[in-house]
Amino acid sequence: MQLARSNPKSRLDGLTWLVLSLGVLGAVVGFFMAMSSPPDQNQGFVARIFHMHVPTAWMAYLASFGALFYSVAYLVRRQAHFDRVAAAAVEVGLIFMALALLTGMLWARPTWGVYWDWEPRLTTTAILFAIYVGYMVVRGAIEDPELRAKAAAGVAILGAINVPISYMSVKWWRSLHQTQSIDLTTGKIMVDSAILIPMLVNLAAFTLLYVGMVRLRGIIAAREAAQEEA
């Protein structure tokens, strides 16, 4: 009996391990840089949370656009690989969204006096998190692969629409949340180098971790699909 050939997309390659390893190393370096940074003039040592909070929030946005790209690619090309990568992007993105919400709450307690306030940035971020939880619910509730992929793609597109609203909310509405640390609309940097450098190191590390985890989750999903087909 002839053995079935393994799908190249289901193989754990060296690049995935390399990206993950560099991400872990960078995260360790970024953590120690954050913990050794001097206190902020206004917020003291509480500002160290920003070294972790801002990069996780950016990763949440990156995950949204990654899911959007691969969801649209699936709707156009109808290839299951695109659907699997979109699902992986959302799954990993949910981790970073949860971390962004958690670190934001830890910063809010000593700064605002409460862990949570329904101001625009927090509300839109919570909505984005809920949308992607709904994405996972949709994938688990629909058995037909094609219908599941189409429905999930629609939810992913809806989530991506919320990203610019969340990002610009601190400018469009009066908000307790401070303005962007790096304003992409003007190119202005709102923090000093003592905060910026560790923040960028963590951003680079989390980006590598995100890419590596999405690749790893996509490989696992490809193996699961191959087993179902067999």
Secondary structure, DSSP 8 states (H G I E B T S, - for coil): -------GGGS--HHHHHHHHHHHHHHHHHHHHHHTS--BTTTBGGGGGHHHHHHHHHHHHHHHHHHHHHHHHHHHH--HHHHHHHHHHHHHHHHHHHHHHHHHHHHHHHHHSSS----HHHHHHHHHHHHHHHHHHHHHH--SHHHHHHHHHHHHHHHHHHHHHHHHHHHHS--SS---SB-TTT--B-S-HHHHHHHHHHHHHHHHHHHHHHHHHHHHHHHHHHHHH-
